[in-house]
Amino acid sequence: MTNDELNDFIDRIAEAYTTSTKSSKLVSTNSTTLVQKGYDPLQLAWLAAAQIARNKGYTCSATLVEYSVRDVPYSEGFGVSGPFTAKIRPTPVYKNYLARLKAGTITKNPWPLIFTKADNPDLFYSLHKVDVYATGYMVGTPFASYIVTISDTFDFDLDDNYMDDLFTTLVNNWAWLCQQTHVLHPIPVRITIME
């Protein structure tokens, strides 16, 4: 579906909720399978929004919203490079962490890692309270390698900071409300990168 079609689908869900007819207006060729699998119409709206985000290049955020709707933990790694690994590796904050790890100046596990919009907007929106754990093998030799594990919980906190970005704050607060009503679910996120 195009972004316009997805937005139209979301609009029909909103209209159905405002007229109290719920899912009777929502079943179409594209959503019949999802309705049959027991998804709430609001969950279908979030899945459509995730696809719009994916279409706009926010693959990590879209992936976590989809997993949150389904209440399934997300993980990637151990040789399988997923969307997170591909976006995390080139960021300055990760490169700095890795350089410090290899130099031996990282002295504690876990280490906090904060992705900013300047690092990567998709990571900024999808990973919030990141902890990084590293295990080194053959450290101090030319054969040194590391297993870097990035963990987080994908969830939403109520945000009242409307001055920075009104749209982002409103979407976040809508997601927080949907989380409270079990339309979205907090899920653990684990990305393992071999270095």
Phi, psi and omega per residue, in radians:
M1 nan 2.563 3.074
T2 -1.344 2.916 3.091
N3 -1.064 -0.664 3.110
D4 -1.109 -0.748 3.105
E5 -1.131 -0.696 3.112
L6 -1.146 -0.735 3.096
N7 -1.121 -0.678 3.070
D8 -1.081 -0.730 3.103
F9 -1.059 -0.776 3.104
I10 -1.101 -0.715 3.108
D11 -1.058 -0.700 3.126
R12 -1.153 -0.608 3.079
I13 -1.151 -0.784 3.115
A14 -1.061 -0.758 3.115
E15 -1.085 -0.742 3.135
A16 -1.083 -0.689 3.128
Y17 -1.210 -0.637 -3.118
T18 -1.311 -0.399 3.110
T19 -1.761 0.115 3.076
S20 1.057 0.479 3.097
T21 -1.754 -0.055 3.139
K22 0.764 -2.261 -2.878
S23 -1.341 -0.128 -3.083
S24 -1.069 -0.591 3.124
K25 -1.514 -0.152 -2.955
L26 -1.587 -0.328 -3.047
V27 -1.343 2.013 3.070
S28 -2.291 3.110 -3.135
T29 -0.954 -0.721 -3.056
N30 -1.385 -0.370 -3.068
S31 -1.944 -0.067 -3.089
T32 -0.977 -0.810 -3.114
T33 -1.060 -0.749 -3.125
L34 -1.163 -0.691 3.103
V35 -1.116 -0.714 3.129
Q36 -1.123 -0.489 3.126
K37 -1.414 0.063 3.029
G38 1.579 0.306 3.104
Y39 -1.348 2.378 3.033
D40 -1.187 2.575 3.107
P41 -0.958 -0.626 3.088
L42 -1.156 -0.590 3.063
Q43 -1.147 -0.671 3.074
L44 -1.081 -0.656 3.100
A45 -1.120 -0.714 3.109
W46 -1.165 -0.661 3.093
L47 -1.137 -0.663 3.076
A48 -1.157 -0.736 3.099
A49 -1.092 -0.670 3.093
A50 -1.080 -0.698 3.126
Q51 -1.159 -0.661 3.078
I52 -1.079 -0.781 3.110
A53 -1.047 -0.753 3.116
R54 -1.073 -0.764 3.134
N55 -1.071 -0.482 -3.126
K56 -1.624 0.104 3.066
G57 1.722 0.027 3.142
Y58 -1.635 1.140 -3.048
T59 -1.170 -0.662 -3.133
C60 -1.180 -0.840 3.129
S61 -1.065 -0.758 3.128
A62 -1.067 -0.774 -3.138
T63 -1.043 -0.798 -3.108
L64 -1.203 -0.597 3.069
V65 -1.113 -0.766 3.121
E66 -1.059 -0.770 3.121
Y67 -1.170 -0.619 3.117
S68 -1.151 -0.728 3.082
V69 -1.031 -0.756 -3.085
R70 -1.427 -0.137 -3.123
D71 1.029 0.861 -3.115
V72 -2.160 2.264 3.067
P73 -1.054 2.632 3.128
Y74 -1.962 2.345 3.034
S75 -2.578 2.673 3.011
E76 -2.649 2.721 3.057
G77 2.459 -2.871 -3.071
F78 0.909 1.048 3.066
G79 1.578 -0.251 3.121
V80 -1.781 1.888 -3.121
S81 -1.489 1.999 3.113
G82 -1.771 -2.950 -3.094
P83 -1.101 -0.581 -3.134
F84 -1.229 -0.847 -3.134
T85 -0.979 -0.795 -3.120
A86 -1.092 -0.585 -3.122
K87 -1.562 -0.482 -3.117
I88 -1.286 -0.814 -3.021
R89 -0.898 -0.787 -3.082
P90 -1.418 -0.072 -3.080
T91 -1.240 2.511 3.107
P92 -1.031 -0.678 -3.099
V93 -1.137 -0.677 3.106
Y94 -1.264 -0.743 3.111
K95 -1.047 -0.704 3.101
N96 -1.109 -0.787 3.096
Y97 -1.015 -0.829 -3.102
L98 -1.101 -0.725 3.112
A99 -1.090 -0.752 3.127
R100 -1.184 -0.651 3.098
L101 -1.073 -0.832 -3.121
K102 -1.197 -0.485 3.108
A103 -1.428 -0.162 3.130
G104 1.436 0.284 -3.127
T105 -1.663 -0.038 3.014
I106 -1.497 2.048 -3.007
T107 -1.918 -0.025 -3.120
K108 -2.476 2.650 2.992
N109 -2.145 2.306 -0.057
P110 -1.368 2.815 3.074
W111 -1.957 2.284 3.123
P112 -1.290 2.477 3.119
L113 -2.310 2.215 -3.105
I114 -2.100 2.076 3.072
F115 -1.587 2.268 3.105
T116 -1.782 2.960 3.062
K117 -1.063 -0.588 3.134
A118 -1.169 -0.600 3.094
D119 -1.147 -0.963 3.130
N120 -3.011 2.007 -3.091
P121 -1.024 -0.636 -3.134
D122 -1.122 -0.781 3.100
L123 -1.155 -0.665 3.111
F124 -1.003 -0.730 -3.112
Y125 -1.390 -0.387 -3.041
S126 -1.802 -0.479 -3.134
L127 -2.082 2.171 -2.990
H128 -2.045 -0.892 -3.087
K129 -2.084 1.258 -2.966
V130 -1.492 2.346 2.964
D131 -2.005 2.426 3.134
V132 -2.048 2.250 3.052
Y133 -2.009 2.485 3.096
A134 -2.340 2.468 3.024
T135 -2.155 2.187 -3.126
G136 -1.811 2.552 3.103
Y137 -2.178 2.350 3.136
M138 0.951 0.668 -3.127
V139 -1.083 2.429 -3.135
G140 1.578 0.029 3.088
T141 -2.073 2.904 3.083
P142 -1.150 -0.206 -3.106
F143 -1.743 0.242 -3.095
A144 -1.014 2.442 3.053
S145 -2.510 2.804 -3.073
Y146 -2.382 2.528 2.928
I147 -1.881 2.003 -3.121
V148 -1.855 2.141 -3.140
T149 -2.013 2.116 3.125
I150 -1.826 2.178 -3.128
S151 -2.232 2.632 -3.123
D152 -2.804 2.973 2.958
T153 -2.086 2.149 3.101
F154 -1.467 1.888 3.111
D155 -2.717 3.129 -3.063
F156 -2.222 2.314 3.014
D157 -1.777 2.577 3.061
L158 -1.153 2.287 -3.060
D159 -2.151 2.252 3.108
D160 -1.979 0.342 -3.113
N161 -1.596 1.303 -3.086
Y162 -1.296 -0.245 -3.052
M163 -1.299 -0.595 -3.080
D164 -1.228 -0.892 -3.075
D165 -2.775 1.690 -3.051
L166 -1.000 -0.824 -3.099
F167 -1.061 -0.837 -3.138
T168 -1.074 -0.727 3.138
T169 -1.111 -0.746 3.140
L170 -1.147 -0.756 3.101
V171 -1.102 -0.754 3.117
N172 -1.042 -0.787 -3.108
N173 -1.202 -0.581 3.048
W174 -1.138 -0.719 3.093
A175 -1.118 -0.698 3.105
W176 -1.055 -0.794 3.121
L177 -1.084 -0.745 3.118
C178 -1.133 -0.550 3.071
Q179 -1.184 -0.664 3.141
Q180 -1.163 -0.467 -3.118
T181 -1.794 0.206 3.052
H182 1.146 0.462 2.970
V183 -1.392 -0.728 2.986
L184 -1.962 2.733 -3.085
H185 -2.308 2.439 3.000
P186 -1.120 2.334 -3.135
I187 -2.312 2.517 3.031
P188 -1.292 2.541 3.125
V189 -2.176 2.325 3.139
R190 -2.473 2.094 3.121
I191 -2.092 2.149 -3.133
T192 -1.965 2.193 -3.088
I193 -2.120 2.244 3.083
M194 -1.577 2.178 3.134
E195 -2.113 nan nan
